[in-house]
Amino acid sequence: MKLDKSKVEIAFSEIKNAMEGIGFKRRSQEIYTHPITKNVVGWVGLNRKVAADESLEINPVIGVRHQEVEKMVAQLSGVEFHQYIPPSISIPLGYLEKGKYAP
């Protein structure tokens, strides 16, 4: 059974409504940010994949972005500063599942 693109659009529309309902700002279809302090934002990325069985998989990545640190990184790297990409530190949410990740 082929994945219906309209169902994907509906799913991401529902996600958008839920994320905005708790204070996140949509930055792209898959990235949301939420201010924590003047220079720090919470960051959620939604990686999507169509599985072999044509089901939609959404793999959340959570992170934090420190704007001043990222400005310095951009300057020292010789690249243009981007307002929300990349997070300063992030981890796929699934890695936090008990038993999956051990420091």
C-alpha positions in Angstrom: 0.0 0.0 0.0 1.5 3.3 -1.1 1.7 6.1 1.4 -0.9 8.8 0.7 0.9 12.2 0.6 -2.3 13.9 1.9 -2.1 11.8 5.1 1.5 13.0 5.6 0.4 16.6 5.2 -2.4 16.0 7.7 0.1 14.5 10.2 2.5 17.4 9.9 -0.4 19.9 10.2 -1.5 18.2 13.4 2.1 18.3 14.7 2.4 22.0 13.8 -0.8 22.8 15.7 0.4 20.8 18.7 3.9 22.3 18.7 2.6 25.9 18.3 0.1 25.2 21.1 2.9 24.7 23.5 4.9 27.7 22.4 7.2 26.4 19.7 7.8 28.4 16.5 7.8 26.5 13.2 11.0 27.3 11.3 10.6 24.8 8.5 8.3 21.8 8.1 10.6 19.7 10.2 12.2 22.2 12.6 10.7 24.0 15.7 12.3 26.3 18.2 11.3 27.6 21.6 13.0 30.5 23.4 14.5 29.5 26.8 16.6 32.6 27.5 17.8 35.6 25.4 20.5 33.5 23.8 19.3 29.9 24.2 16.5 28.2 22.3 15.1 24.7 22.6 15.2 22.9 19.3 13.1 20.0 17.9 13.8 18.4 14.5 11.4 15.9 13.0 13.2 13.5 10.7 10.8 11.6 8.5 11.2 8.4 6.6 8.9 6.2 4.5 9.5 2.6 5.7 9.6 -0.4 3.4 6.0 -1.1 4.1 5.1 2.5 3.0 4.3 3.6 6.6 5.5 7.0 7.8 8.2 7.1 10.5 8.9 10.3 12.4 12.1 10.4 14.4 12.3 13.4 16.7 15.7 14.9 17.5 15.8 17.2 20.5 18.4 19.8 21.2 19.5 23.2 22.5 21.0 26.0 20.6 23.2 28.8 22.1 23.1 31.7 19.6 26.3 33.3 20.7 28.2 30.1 20.5 26.8 29.4 17.1 27.7 32.9 15.9 31.3 32.3 17.0 31.4 28.9 15.3 30.1 30.4 12.1 32.6 33.2 12.2 35.5 31.0 12.9 34.4 28.5 10.2 33.9 31.2 7.6 30.3 30.3 7.0 27.2 32.4 7.2 25.4 32.4 10.6 22.0 30.7 10.4 19.3 31.6 12.9 18.2 28.1 13.9 20.5 25.5 12.2 22.3 23.6 13.7 21.5 23.0 17.3 24.5 23.3 19.5 23.8 19.9 21.0 21.2 17.4 20.1 20.2 13.7 20.4 17.5 11.6 18.8 14.7 11.1 21.2 14.8 7.3 20.7 18.3 7.2 22.1 17.0 8.3 25.5 14.8 5.2 25.7 15.8 3.1 28.7 18.6 0.7 27.8 19.3 2.2 24.4 22.0 4.7 25.3 24.6 4.5 28.0 27.2 7.2 28.5 
